[in-house]
């Protein structure tokens, strides 16, 4: 039997306009956006649906993220964004995530650099 030992082909890196590492770090310092009694675990950056930055096999841009505790992030992944939004009374996911993005003090500088 022959074994292929060549290194696997790497996927292309994420484009620079999708990356906002400082924003994700800032988000992890916020409270859970779905704050409820069930919150548990570290705060994680949960990427919301965004058809403009999301493509097949690619992750959404970092500016679409909101802070969720580990429990709520797992819950969101298990039931999907529409059901999660309904469960937590979120009427407009886009407006919700934009509120976080524009609350971040570095958004103007990030936008200027991109």
N, C-alpha and C positions, 0 to 999 in steps of 0.2 A: 504494500500500500504506500502511496506517495502522500506526503504531508506538505502542504503549502506553508512555508515558513517566512514568506515575504511579509513585510509590514502591511497592515490593512490600509486601504485608501481612506484618508480622513475627509470628513465633510468640510465644506467651506465654513470659515468662521462667521459669526454673526456680524452684519454690517454695523459700522460705527454709529449710525443714526438710531439704532435700536438699543444701544448700551448706555445706561445711566447708573453706574455702580454706586456713586455717591448718594443718589436718590434711594436706592434699595437699602443702603446702610442707614439712611435717615428714617426710612419706613420702619425698620426693625426696632427703632427706639420709640415708636408710637404705641398706643393701646390698640387692641384688636378692634377692627372696624365693625365687627358684628358683636360687639361687647354684650355679653349675656352671662348668666351664672355658670354656663357650661365651659367657659374659657379655661383652657389648660395648655401648657407647653409654651415654648418660645414663640415670639412673633416672627412670622415668615412673610415674605413678599409674594402675594398671590396675584398672578397676571390675569386681568379681566379680558373678556373677549373683545377683539378689535380687528375687524375685517381689513382695515387699511394697513396694519402692520403684521398680520398673521397670514402665513401661507402654508401650504401643505408641507409637513415635515419641519416647520420652523416654529420657534417660540415667539410669542408676542413681544412687542417692544417693552422695555423696562418702564417707560412712562405710563403704562397701562396698569401698573401694579397697585395694590392696596394692602394694608397690613392686616393679616389674620393670624390668630393664634394657631398652633399646630392642629388642635382639635377641629376648629372651624375650617382650616385649609383642607384637611382630610375630608370633612363633610362636604365641602364645595366640590371636591373632585369626585366624590361618590355619587352626588345627585345632579351635578351640572349647575352652571350659572343661573339659568332661568328659574329652576326650582329653589336654589339657594336664595336668590333675590326675593322671591315670593315669600319664602319662609321667614325672612328677616325684614320684610316690609320695605325693601329697596325698590323704589318705583322706576328709577332710571340709573342703570349701572354706569353709563357714560358720564353722567353728571356727578355721580358718586366718586368715580375714580379721578375725574378732573379736579374735584375739590382737594384731593390729596396732592396731586401734581402741582397745582398752583399755590398750595400752602408751603411747599418746599422752597426754602430761601434761595436755592441754587438753580431754579428752573430757567431764569433768564440767561444766566451765564452759559448753562448747558446748551440752550437753544442757539445762542450766538456762536458757540464753538462748532456746532454741527452745521 
